[in-house]
Structure formats: structure tokens, C-alpha cells
Amino acid sequence: MKRITVIGSISTDFFATAPRFPQKGETITGFSFDTGFGGKGANQAIAISKLGGTVSMIGAVGSDRFAEPLINNLTENGVNADNVERVTDINSGSALITLAEQDNNIIYIPGANNKVSEKIIHSSKKIILESDLIVIQNEIPEKTVEYVINLCQKAGVPILLNPAPARKIDRALIDQVTYLTPNETECEVLFPNKDIKSVLKEYPNKLIVTLGSEGVIYHNGNSIVKVDPIEPKEIVDTTGAGDTFNGALSIAIVNDFSLEQAIKFANLAASISIEKLGAQTGSPTLSVMKERNTYEKTWDFK
């Protein structure tokens, strides 16, 4: 059984749905309020688990009332949370999410996610080195991300970096990752003043750029490939679409899909995820994906 380890954020999401986004200094009346589990790391780990993957989570929660539910949520969803650290004197991570106009705005408060240190990574080194793929994002400290990338590169462990939220990354680090999955905005931060086509050509089969409703593009070594999106039945909450995409892409990769087929598989998972409220509750199981007429039989895992 292939093993994936996700290193990243674990948070509580607070949702407000509204008819539109408020202007600066404006108060508007919303439709509803809800809470859920989130954090890019946790979202991606649970997306992998729901699709049948064997996945472990490395991260941190705080000393508040949200810590225990956050860990329980991981284990209840089939994620190994043995390497989730409990840190004192700080709250767990959280995100304030406004849903309106078929889109979202997010304020992210890192909390304990900023305590995911090199020390925590070192204590989890065994599980990292035994993994078939490492998945990491930018909601933990920059130095920790760099440490993980260097560790994986030296050990020959494949690593997928989802560079969200966007921040500049040294080119030498980009060279060391196996897969890089920014959206269009994040790609502009990573490669300022560079044409996206030339950047894709520079990083064939590594740079995978998600374009939202426009699909995904990458370079296969010969030419640029555009993978069309799959239309959802309805749009309820786009918050976790990117995380579901990365989780589904990861499990497809470790199951030896071609990169194009892995992206198609991930596109379907992401399209289903936006049909429900919540970054994690929306991510589909494999059985749910198989019910869609766009699911391909060749995608069945061995």
C-alpha cells in the first residue's frame, strides 16, 4: 500500500454566507453562519483518505477548545494523527470565510500552525522517509517548508508543493520539488513578469497550474497541455476545491496514473467538492466519483 504524508496546517473554519461581499467599512446582512474543519494540510489529508489513500498528518494544534476536535476529526476520517503536535500558550489555527457571489474571501489566522517547526519535522523523520509522496503547503513557516524540501530531496522522496498562500520561493527550492501546483495568481507571485507559457516549458511535468473554471495547464515535455474542467452540478462552496484537487492528484500520482490522467481525476474530485458546504465535507469518496459519467474505468485503483 502506497503511503502519503501531508505536512501542513490544521484549522477551524468559520463560514458566513451572504448575498455579496461587503465594501470597506460596510455592514451587510448575511444568510447563515456555520463552522467546520479546515486548514490546507488537513483538507488535503482528508481528501486523500476519503479516496482510499493511506495518509499521515504532520502538524500542530494549540491549547484551546478546538484542539481536541481537530485531532479527532482527522482520526475519524482515517488520517493517522500520531504526529500532530499539541503546543501550549497559543490557539489552534482558524479561518474566517465569507461565501458570496459563487466565490469566497478568507482571513487566515495561523495560530499553532506557525509552530510547525524543524524540530517537529525531525521527530517525524522516520514516517517522512518511509513515504511514497510528501505533500506540503505554505500555511506553515517558510523555514519549515524549506527544511522539508531539502530533506526529501536528499532522501529521494518525491514531494508535491502546493504554494498557497502565495509567497516567493527560491528557484533552487523549486528545482528540488517533484510537483508544484500553484493557481494562476500564485504562479504570478512565483514567477513575476514571466509569461506563463515560458515558465511551463521551463518546468515540464512539474509545474501544474490550476485555472479555476478554465481547467488546468502543464507542459508534458513536448507541448503545453490544457486539461478541461468538469462542470459541477451546482456551486455551493469553492473554499476547498484546490485542496481536494491536490489531494486527489496526490493519490492518483502514487497509483501510477499518467500526469494527464491524474489531473483529469483531480479535476473531477474538485468539481464534486464545490457542490457542498465545507472544505472537507465536500471532498468526495471514490464511490461518489464513480457515480459520475465523467469517471473513467481506467482510474480504478489496484
Secondary structure by P-SEA (a helix, b strand, c coil): cbbbbbbbbbbbbbbbbccccccccbbbbbcccccccccaaaaaaaaaaaacccbbbbbccccccaaaaaaaaaaaaccccccbbbbcccccbbbbbbbccccbbbbbbbcccccccaaaaaaaaaaaaaccbbbccccccaaaaaaaaaaaaaacbbbbbccccbbbbbaaaaaaccbbbbcaaaaaaacccccaaaaaaaccccbbbbccccbbbbbcccbbbbbbbbbcccccccccaaaaaaaaaaaaaaacccaaaaaaaaaaaaaaaacccccccccccaaaaaaccccccccccc
